[in-house]
Amino acid sequence: VTRLRFAGAKPSVARLGGGYVNPDGLAFAGGRLLASTMDGLLSRSPSDDAAGWELARGVATGRDVTAARVVGDKLWVASRRGLAVSPLSD
């Protein structure tokens, strides 16, 4: 996992190590940025790029999350173990 920050003319790059953000695995839901990774569905505040990532517990059916989508008022989360649907919280 690599974090890119764009400030000025040149982006800064930081290697975060471990994990992998799956293609098409970023979503905004309930005021949080969600990232689908091999280590679970991670969540953090989108307003603070220095904020730490937290594991979104009880949302996915497995640890290897492949996608997260907001459809209407529901969050759909796919993992290698199946699909989970949950209502969005404010």
VOFI-562392 format. One record per residue (C-alpha): chain; x negated, y negated, z. Coordinates in steps of 0.001 Angstrom, whole numbers, m for minus. Each point is the difference from the previous one (the first is absolute). Layout:
BEGIN
<pt><chain>A</chain><xx>X</xx><yy>Y</yy><zz>Z</zz></pt>
...
This chain:
BEGIN
<pt><chain>A</chain><xx>0</xx><yy>0</yy><zz>0</zz></pt>
<pt><chain>A</chain><xx>m1349</xx><yy>m3403</yy><zz>m979</zz></pt>
<pt><chain>A</chain><xx>1358</xx><yy>m3378</yy><zz>1047</zz></pt>
<pt><chain>A</chain><xx>m239</xx><yy>m2896</yy><zz>m2453</zz></pt>
<pt><chain>A</chain><xx>366</xx><yy>m3559</yy><zz>1264</zz></pt>
<pt><chain>A</chain><xx>343</xx><yy>m2864</yy><zz>m2427</zz></pt>
<pt><chain>A</chain><xx>m1396</xx><yy>m3264</yy><zz>1329</zz></pt>
<pt><chain>A</chain><xx>m1744</xx><yy>m2304</yy><zz>m2404</zz></pt>
<pt><chain>A</chain><xx>m1294</xx><yy>1123</yy><zz>m3368</zz></pt>
<pt><chain>A</chain><xx>m1310</xx><yy>3435</yy><zz>995</zz></pt>
<pt><chain>A</chain><xx>1856</xx><yy>2746</yy><zz>1888</zz></pt>
<pt><chain>A</chain><xx>m1605</xx><yy>1505</yy><zz>3081</zz></pt>
<pt><chain>A</chain><xx>m39</xx><yy>3786</yy><zz>243</zz></pt>
<pt><chain>A</chain><xx>33</xx><yy>2046</yy><zz>3217</zz></pt>
<pt><chain>A</chain><xx>m161</xx><yy>3798</yy><zz>m30</zz></pt>
<pt><chain>A</chain><xx>2316</xx><yy>1270</yy><zz>2738</zz></pt>
<pt><chain>A</chain><xx>m918</xx><yy>3669</yy><zz>m355</zz></pt>
<pt><chain>A</chain><xx>2277</xx><yy>2994</yy><zz>385</zz></pt>
<pt><chain>A</chain><xx>3456</xx><yy>364</yy><zz>m1421</zz></pt>
<pt><chain>A</chain><xx>1344</xx><yy>m786</yy><zz>m3436</zz></pt>
<pt><chain>A</chain><xx>2822</xx><yy>m2336</yy><zz>m970</zz></pt>
<pt><chain>A</chain><xx>2136</xx><yy>1912</yy><zz>m2456</zz></pt>
<pt><chain>A</chain><xx>883</xx><yy>m1667</yy><zz>m3288</zz></pt>
<pt><chain>A</chain><xx>3355</xx><yy>m1749</yy><zz>221</zz></pt>
<pt><chain>A</chain><xx>m123</xx><yy>418</yy><zz>3773</zz></pt>
<pt><chain>A</chain><xx>264</xx><yy>m3587</yy><zz>1242</zz></pt>
<pt><chain>A</chain><xx>3333</xx><yy>m1478</yy><zz>1066</zz></pt>
<pt><chain>A</chain><xx>1459</xx><yy>m2784</yy><zz>2149</zz></pt>
<pt><chain>A</chain><xx>2698</xx><yy>1160</yy><zz>2418</zz></pt>
<pt><chain>A</chain><xx>1435</xx><yy>m1458</yy><zz>3182</zz></pt>
<pt><chain>A</chain><xx>m2498</xx><yy>m2869</yy><zz>m79</zz></pt>
<pt><chain>A</chain><xx>m2963</xx><yy>2397</yy><zz>m164</zz></pt>
<pt><chain>A</chain><xx>m2467</xx><yy>1043</yy><zz>m2676</zz></pt>
<pt><chain>A</chain><xx>39</xx><yy>3791</yy><zz>m419</zz></pt>
<pt><chain>A</chain><xx>m2827</xx><yy>2055</yy><zz>m1498</zz></pt>
<pt><chain>A</chain><xx>430</xx><yy>3636</yy><zz>m1021</zz></pt>
<pt><chain>A</chain><xx>m3181</xx><yy>1884</yy><zz>878</zz></pt>
<pt><chain>A</chain><xx>m1254</xx><yy>3523</yy><zz>541</zz></pt>
<pt><chain>A</chain><xx>m43</xx><yy>m844</yy><zz>3710</zz></pt>
<pt><chain>A</chain><xx>3665</xx><yy>m1004</yy><zz>192</zz></pt>
<pt><chain>A</chain><xx>2139</xx><yy>m3040</yy><zz>m673</zz></pt>
<pt><chain>A</chain><xx>m1883</xx><yy>m3006</yy><zz>1373</zz></pt>
<pt><chain>A</chain><xx>1570</xx><yy>m3340</yy><zz>898</zz></pt>
<pt><chain>A</chain><xx>m1213</xx><yy>m3516</yy><zz>812</zz></pt>
<pt><chain>A</chain><xx>1019</xx><yy>m3630</yy><zz>m82</zz></pt>
<pt><chain>A</chain><xx>m362</xx><yy>m1473</yy><zz>m3501</zz></pt>
<pt><chain>A</chain><xx>m667</xx><yy>m3476</yy><zz>1416</zz></pt>
<pt><chain>A</chain><xx>m3339</xx><yy>894</yy><zz>1653</zz></pt>
<pt><chain>A</chain><xx>m2556</xx><yy>1707</yy><zz>m2229</zz></pt>
<pt><chain>A</chain><xx>m2158</xx><yy>757</yy><zz>3050</zz></pt>
<pt><chain>A</chain><xx>2829</xx><yy>1866</yy><zz>1758</zz></pt>
<pt><chain>A</chain><xx>m601</xx><yy>3643</yy><zz>753</zz></pt>
<pt><chain>A</chain><xx>1975</xx><yy>2804</yy><zz>m1633</zz></pt>
<pt><chain>A</chain><xx>2427</xx><yy>2006</yy><zz>2120</zz></pt>
<pt><chain>A</chain><xx>1393</xx><yy>3445</yy><zz>m733</zz></pt>
<pt><chain>A</chain><xx>3729</xx><yy>m210</yy><zz>m797</zz></pt>
<pt><chain>A</chain><xx>1126</xx><yy>2935</yy><zz>2136</zz></pt>
<pt><chain>A</chain><xx>3073</xx><yy>2074</yy><zz>m704</zz></pt>
<pt><chain>A</chain><xx>532</xx><yy>m1410</yy><zz>m3491</zz></pt>
<pt><chain>A</chain><xx>m1671</xx><yy>2599</yy><zz>m2246</zz></pt>
<pt><chain>A</chain><xx>511</xx><yy>3762</yy><zz>m139</zz></pt>
<pt><chain>A</chain><xx>m3737</xx><yy>625</yy><zz>m319</zz></pt>
<pt><chain>A</chain><xx>m3376</xx><yy>m1608</yy><zz>456</zz></pt>
<pt><chain>A</chain><xx>m1007</xx><yy>m298</yy><zz>m3677</zz></pt>
<pt><chain>A</chain><xx>2383</xx><yy>m2792</yy><zz>m1059</zz></pt>
<pt><chain>A</chain><xx>154</xx><yy>m530</yy><zz>m3746</zz></pt>
<pt><chain>A</chain><xx>2492</xx><yy>m2866</yy><zz>m344</zz></pt>
<pt><chain>A</chain><xx>2223</xx><yy>m2435</yy><zz>1892</zz></pt>
<pt><chain>A</chain><xx>2882</xx><yy>m1830</yy><zz>m1658</zz></pt>
<pt><chain>A</chain><xx>2691</xx><yy>m2375</yy><zz>1179</zz></pt>
<pt><chain>A</chain><xx>3311</xx><yy>694</yy><zz>m1716</zz></pt>
<pt><chain>A</chain><xx>2828</xx><yy>m2201</yy><zz>1252</zz></pt>
<pt><chain>A</chain><xx>m44</xx><yy>173</yy><zz>3798</zz></pt>
<pt><chain>A</chain><xx>m1916</xx><yy>3311</yy><zz>176</zz></pt>
<pt><chain>A</chain><xx>m3674</xx><yy>952</yy><zz>96</zz></pt>
<pt><chain>A</chain><xx>m822</xx><yy>3091</yy><zz>m2066</zz></pt>
<pt><chain>A</chain><xx>m3286</xx><yy>1702</yy><zz>918</zz></pt>
<pt><chain>A</chain><xx>m1464</xx><yy>2886</yy><zz>m1994</zz></pt>
<pt><chain>A</chain><xx>m2668</xx><yy>2330</yy><zz>1307</zz></pt>
<pt><chain>A</chain><xx>m1351</xx><yy>3361</yy><zz>m1075</zz></pt>
<pt><chain>A</chain><xx>2524</xx><yy>1550</yy><zz>2423</zz></pt>
<pt><chain>A</chain><xx>3094</xx><yy>m1708</yy><zz>m1377</zz></pt>
<pt><chain>A</chain><xx>2061</xx><yy>m3141</yy><zz>m80</zz></pt>
<pt><chain>A</chain><xx>1299</xx><yy>m2038</yy><zz>2953</zz></pt>
<pt><chain>A</chain><xx>2541</xx><yy>m2815</yy><zz>m112</zz></pt>
<pt><chain>A</chain><xx>514</xx><yy>m2416</yy><zz>2875</zz></pt>
<pt><chain>A</chain><xx>1846</xx><yy>m3297</yy><zz>514</zz></pt>
<pt><chain>A</chain><xx>m2109</xx><yy>m3142</yy><zz>14</zz></pt>
<pt><chain>A</chain><xx>m381</xx><yy>m1752</yy><zz>3325</zz></pt>
<pt><chain>A</chain><xx>m285</xx><yy>m3775</yy><zz>271</zz></pt>
